[in-house]
Amino acid sequence: MVDVEKAPGAGPRDEPVRRADAEGCLAVAVRIPVRIVVLVLVVPVRMAWDALVVVGRFLRDTVLRPVGRALGWLGRALFVWPLVALWRYGVVPLAKGVGWLGNVLLVVPAVWLYRWVLAPAGHVLARFLTAVGAVLAAIGRGLYAGLAWLARYLLVVPGAWLYRWVLAPVGHALAWCGRGLVWCCGQVARGVGLVVTGVGFVLYWTVRVLLVLPALAVWRWVLVPVGRALAVVGREVADAVGHAWRIAGHVSRAVGRFLGTLLRWTVVEPVRWVYRSVLTPVGHAVRDAVLRPLAEAGRGAGRAVRQALASARLSVRQARADVRRMLFGEPAERQSADRREPSAAEARTLGSSTTALTKD
């Protein structure tokens, strides 16, 4: 078989692909000046924006977030926790008590009243009303039959005769007159419609020639080219602003890194060197030469004071005991009561065969 498939893009109807860089001379002429002007204007704005972002992040991390946490904890301590405690230990028990009291004082009596008073009375009243309704229904059916017979022979039969022999002929005559009047009005409306159509045709062409065609010409030959030019200028300005914003971001990042490096080597590194090489050895020397001996001396003085206080308490306790003995004499010795139980030495042990009965 012969391969009759065509290669993609080889057909005679395929349109040429438009290049992405195929732009008019207006865009090329506007692009470079606009980008230069926008870059000069945008770089300070971007650097100020980046500086504000850095300051805002610093304030957020060092001031706003701790203050927010403190305010949140303070709000919980002042409002949430008291309200929760009030709800849990005040409102809920009070509501349960009120509910129980309402159940006892209102619901239970109401249920009892409904069950034993209102329900029997309602059943009796329903039976009475059913009997009365049956009697009234019989009376109503008799009245309805009488009124229906009277209405038929006093209203329906005369009305049917009046409609058949009076109203129907008069209506047919009026309908014939109305059809004639409608035909006359239709002929008049057709003539008026022809006149209005002619006037409308003349006004249409007058408005088209005097207003629509000039407006269309102005739109096609003035507004559309101006709009396209303004669209090109606006697109180039927008592209220039985006390009300048990206370039300003790189410039701002480079300036920020330079300032950070300068701050590091002029402030941070000297301060770190002074802390590491000067303050840390001096602090260690002060700690080893002054603070530790002072701490040891303080601990020794504390131990001496505690020992002195213990000796003083012991001396006071002995002096109080001596004064009590001089005033009241020696306390009487307690006599041990005979519990009729063997002592610890005479008691039998589980691990020995010697008992109190077999001892010598």
Beta strands, then each sheet from edge to edge (+ up, - down):
end
